[in-house]
Amino acid sequence: MDLPRLGQEIERHPGRYGRTLYPKQMSRSKTTLAPLLNVRNGARAIDFYKAAFGATVIFSTPPESGSVVANLSINGADFWLADESPEHQNFSPETLNRSTVRLILTVDDPDAVFNRAVAAGGTVVWPIADQPYHWRVGRIADPFGHCWEIGKPIQA
């Protein structure tokens, strides 16, 4: 079966990873961009992001598939994660011993979210504080090596 076209009304089709996807839910009228984080343990990463940021799972491959690919959302901000697959040149920061991207999480109460992320297992890179560029922000590293800056703009 051919994949549905954007906006095409069909009931369902077999998903790439063995799940049923609903094209109506996937259609969007605007362009979006969402990061895909490579991790060593996708199931554990899902648990961390749920505990740290209150993330919800939009889509996830079934555990028996052997490799996790998941779409998560933090209050409407989507991101993806997947178990690393070196055979496809997808490496986690743990394997590379560095991260090449920072994620900026803008929230109403950065102090609460920052503290929740640390309590869930994040490591403080620099504590949350008011910055001279008019942001209240701090940085954590998650247990999988990804850096998250958690903050919000503040009045000058």
C-alpha positions as a Markdown table, in Angstrom:
| # | Residue | x | y | z |
|---|---|---|---|---|
| 1 | Met | 0.0 | 0.0 | 0.0 |
| 2 | Asp | 1.3 | 3.5 | -0.8 |
| 3 | Leu | 1.7 | 5.9 | 2.0 |
| 4 | Pro | -1.1 | 8.5 | 2.3 |
| 5 | Arg | -0.7 | 11.9 | 0.9 |
| 6 | Leu | -0.7 | 14.9 | 3.3 |
| 7 | Gly | -4.3 | 15.5 | 4.3 |
| 8 | Gln | -5.6 | 12.4 | 2.6 |
| 9 | Glu | -8.7 | 11.0 | 4.3 |
| 10 | Ile | -8.1 | 7.3 | 4.9 |
| 11 | Glu | -8.9 | 5.2 | 8.0 |
| 12 | Arg | -5.5 | 3.7 | 8.6 |
| 13 | His | -2.4 | 2.0 | 7.1 |
| 14 | Pro | 0.4 | -0.2 | 8.4 |
| 15 | Gly | 3.0 | 1.9 | 10.0 |
| 16 | Arg | 6.7 | 1.5 | 9.2 |
| 17 | Tyr | 7.4 | 0.2 | 12.7 |
| 18 | Gly | 4.5 | -2.2 | 12.9 |
| 19 | Arg | 2.0 | 0.2 | 14.5 |
| 20 | Thr | -1.1 | 1.6 | 13.0 |
| 21 | Leu | -0.7 | 5.3 | 12.1 |
| 22 | Tyr | -3.7 | 7.5 | 11.4 |
| 23 | Pro | -2.8 | 10.0 | 8.6 |
| 24 | Lys | -5.5 | 12.4 | 9.7 |
| 25 | Gln | -3.6 | 12.8 | 13.0 |
| 26 | Met | -0.3 | 13.2 | 11.1 |
| 27 | Ser | -1.5 | 15.9 | 8.7 |
| 28 | Arg | -0.5 | 19.4 | 9.5 |
| 29 | Ser | -1.2 | 22.6 | 7.7 |
| 30 | Lys | 2.2 | 24.2 | 8.6 |
| 31 | Thr | 5.8 | 23.2 | 8.5 |
| 32 | Thr | 7.2 | 21.9 | 11.7 |
| 33 | Leu | 10.7 | 20.9 | 12.9 |
| 34 | Ala | 11.3 | 18.5 | 15.7 |
| 35 | Pro | 14.6 | 17.1 | 17.0 |
| 36 | Leu | 15.2 | 13.3 | 17.1 |
| 37 | Leu | 17.4 | 12.4 | 20.0 |
| 38 | Asn | 19.6 | 9.3 | 19.7 |
| 39 | Val | 19.9 | 7.4 | 23.0 |
| 40 | Arg | 21.3 | 4.1 | 24.2 |
| 41 | Asn | 18.2 | 3.0 | 26.0 |
| 42 | Gly | 15.0 | 4.3 | 24.5 |
| 43 | Ala | 12.6 | 2.8 | 27.0 |
| 44 | Arg | 14.6 | 4.3 | 29.9 |
| 45 | Ala | 14.7 | 7.7 | 28.1 |
| 46 | Ile | 10.9 | 7.7 | 27.7 |
| 47 | Asp | 10.6 | 7.2 | 31.4 |
| 48 | Phe | 13.1 | 10.0 | 32.2 |
| 49 | Tyr | 11.4 | 12.5 | 29.9 |
| 50 | Lys | 8.0 | 11.7 | 31.3 |
| 51 | Ala | 9.3 | 12.1 | 34.9 |
| 52 | Ala | 11.5 | 15.2 | 34.2 |
| 53 | Phe | 9.3 | 17.2 | 31.9 |
| 54 | Gly | 5.8 | 15.6 | 32.0 |
| 55 | Ala | 6.2 | 14.4 | 28.5 |
| 56 | Thr | 3.5 | 12.4 | 26.9 |
| 57 | Val | 4.0 | 9.6 | 24.4 |
| 58 | Ile | 2.3 | 10.3 | 21.0 |
| 59 | Phe | 3.8 | 7.2 | 19.3 |
| 60 | Ser | 6.2 | 4.5 | 20.2 |
| 61 | Thr | 7.2 | 1.3 | 18.6 |
| 62 | Pro | 6.2 | -1.8 | 20.5 |
| 63 | Pro | 8.8 | -3.2 | 23.0 |
| 64 | Glu | 9.0 | -6.5 | 21.1 |
| 65 | Ser | 10.3 | -4.6 | 18.0 |
| 66 | Gly | 13.7 | -4.6 | 19.7 |
| 67 | Ser | 14.4 | -1.0 | 19.0 |
| 68 | Val | 12.6 | 2.1 | 20.3 |
| 69 | Val | 11.4 | 4.9 | 18.1 |
| 70 | Ala | 9.1 | 7.3 | 19.9 |
| 71 | Asn | 7.4 | 10.7 | 19.3 |
| 72 | Leu | 6.9 | 12.6 | 22.6 |
| 73 | Ser | 5.4 | 15.9 | 23.4 |
| 74 | Ile | 6.1 | 18.4 | 26.2 |
| 75 | Asn | 2.9 | 20.5 | 26.5 |
| 76 | Gly | 2.6 | 20.5 | 22.7 |
| 77 | Ala | 6.3 | 20.8 | 21.8 |
| 78 | Asp | 7.1 | 17.5 | 19.9 |
| 79 | Phe | 10.3 | 15.7 | 19.8 |
| 80 | Trp | 11.4 | 12.2 | 18.8 |
| 81 | Leu | 13.9 | 9.7 | 20.3 |
| 82 | Ala | 15.3 | 6.5 | 19.0 |
| 83 | Asp | 17.7 | 3.9 | 20.1 |
| 84 | Glu | 21.1 | 4.6 | 18.5 |
| 85 | Ser | 21.9 | 2.5 | 15.5 |
| 86 | Pro | 25.5 | 2.8 | 14.5 |
| 87 | Glu | 24.9 | 0.7 | 11.4 |
| 88 | His | 22.8 | 3.7 | 10.2 |
| 89 | Gln | 25.3 | 6.3 | 11.4 |
| 90 | Asn | 22.9 | 7.3 | 14.3 |
| 91 | Phe | 25.0 | 7.7 | 17.4 |
| 92 | Ser | 24.1 | 8.8 | 20.9 |
| 93 | Pro | 26.0 | 11.5 | 22.8 |
| 94 | Glu | 27.2 | 8.7 | 25.2 |
| 95 | Thr | 28.9 | 6.9 | 22.2 |
| 96 | Leu | 30.4 | 10.1 | 20.8 |
| 97 | Asn | 31.3 | 11.4 | 24.3 |
| 98 | Arg | 29.8 | 14.7 | 23.4 |
| 99 | Ser | 26.5 | 16.3 | 22.3 |
| 100 | Thr | 26.3 | 18.5 | 19.2 |
| 101 | Val | 23.0 | 20.2 | 20.0 |
| 102 | Arg | 21.3 | 22.0 | 22.9 |
| 103 | Leu | 17.6 | 21.9 | 23.4 |
| 104 | Ile | 15.9 | 25.1 | 24.6 |
| 105 | Leu | 12.8 | 24.3 | 26.7 |
| 106 | Thr | 10.8 | 27.6 | 27.3 |
| 107 | Val | 8.3 | 27.2 | 30.1 |
| 108 | Asp | 6.3 | 29.4 | 32.4 |
| 109 | Asp | 8.0 | 28.2 | 35.6 |
| 110 | Pro | 11.6 | 27.3 | 34.7 |
| 111 | Asp | 12.7 | 26.9 | 38.3 |
| 112 | Ala | 10.0 | 24.2 | 38.9 |
| 113 | Val | 10.8 | 22.4 | 35.6 |
| 114 | Phe | 14.6 | 22.6 | 36.2 |
| 115 | Asn | 14.2 | 21.2 | 39.8 |
| 116 | Arg | 11.9 | 18.4 | 38.5 |
| 117 | Ala | 14.5 | 17.4 | 35.8 |
| 118 | Val | 17.3 | 17.3 | 38.3 |
| 119 | Ala | 15.2 | 15.2 | 40.7 |
| 120 | Ala | 14.4 | 12.8 | 37.8 |
| 121 | Gly | 18.2 | 12.3 | 37.2 |
| 122 | Gly | 19.4 | 15.2 | 35.2 |
| 123 | Thr | 22.8 | 16.7 | 36.0 |
| 124 | Val | 23.2 | 20.4 | 36.6 |
| 125 | Val | 25.6 | 22.0 | 34.0 |
| 126 | Trp | 24.9 | 25.5 | 35.3 |
| 127 | Pro | 22.2 | 26.5 | 37.8 |
| 128 | Ile | 19.1 | 28.4 | 36.8 |
| 129 | Ala | 19.7 | 32.2 | 37.2 |
| 130 | Asp | 18.7 | 35.5 | 35.7 |
| 131 | Gln | 21.0 | 36.3 | 32.7 |
| 132 | Pro | 22.2 | 39.7 | 31.4 |
| 133 | Tyr | 20.5 | 38.9 | 28.1 |
| 134 | His | 17.1 | 38.9 | 29.8 |
| 135 | Trp | 16.4 | 35.2 | 30.3 |
| 136 | Arg | 16.0 | 33.2 | 33.4 |
| 137 | Val | 17.7 | 30.0 | 32.4 |
| 138 | Gly | 19.8 | 27.0 | 33.5 |
| 139 | Arg | 21.2 | 24.0 | 31.8 |
| 140 | Ile | 21.0 | 20.3 | 32.7 |
| 141 | Ala | 22.5 | 17.2 | 31.0 |
| 142 | Asp | 20.0 | 14.4 | 30.8 |
| 143 | Pro | 21.2 | 10.8 | 31.6 |
| 144 | Phe | 21.7 | 10.2 | 27.9 |
| 145 | Gly | 24.1 | 13.1 | 27.3 |
| 146 | His | 21.7 | 15.6 | 25.8 |
| 147 | Cys | 21.8 | 19.2 | 27.1 |
| 148 | Trp | 18.6 | 21.0 | 27.9 |
| 149 | Glu | 18.5 | 24.8 | 28.6 |
| 150 | Ile | 15.3 | 25.4 | 30.6 |
| 151 | Gly | 14.1 | 29.0 | 30.9 |
| 152 | Lys | 12.0 | 31.9 | 29.9 |
| 153 | Pro | 12.4 | 35.5 | 28.9 |
| 154 | Ile | 12.2 | 38.1 | 31.6 |
| 155 | Gln | 11.5 | 41.8 | 31.6 |
| 156 | Ala | 14.4 | 44.1 | 31.1 |
